[in-house]
């Protein structure tokens, strides 16, 4: 454990109890077929999120080759040096781009994310305060490497 940076360490009282045996069959993981949406789907997904925290989606219509290319460019992006990824780091004014400093229970999460809008540019409220009005346009931040990243992410 000495190799783990202290910013990622949770106090002992907040760490999971690994002495508890939790067994499950992978067949129990919720699987949702979205080839035909039914009225119960949203509540079923909500329940899966509460109980499992994740689920699998099948028959979503995303081409297998496109998905594989997206996975490849995403993998290549996250393999870039940190300095390169920080060139497109999100900030207080624009939430898009690279992010690696999220916290849960005051402990830094051990993850890196890339956030983008599906519509670029995107209009958002000028403020998070309800009493303030106005609109501002935000554009996605894109890395230079890998060069095909933007193509497959959008």
SULVEN-V821724 format. One record per backbone hydrogen bond with DSSP energy under -1.0 kcal/mol. NH is the residue of the N-H (numbers start at 0). CO is the residue of the C=O. If there is no record, write none. Layout:
NH/CO  NH/CO
This chain:
3/0  7/4  8/5  13/10  14/11  17/15  19/16  27/24  28/25  31/55  33/57  40/37  43/39  44/40  45/41  46/42  47/43  48/44  49/45  50/46  51/47  52/47  55/29  57/31  66/62  67/63  68/64  69/65  70/66  71/67  72/68  73/69  74/70  75/71  76/72  77/73  78/74  79/76  84/80  85/81  87/84  88/85  89/97  90/93  96/114  97/87  98/112  103/106  106/103  107/6  108/101  110/108  112/98  114/96  121/137  123/135  125/133  131/128  135/123  137/121  148/145  151/147  152/148  153/149
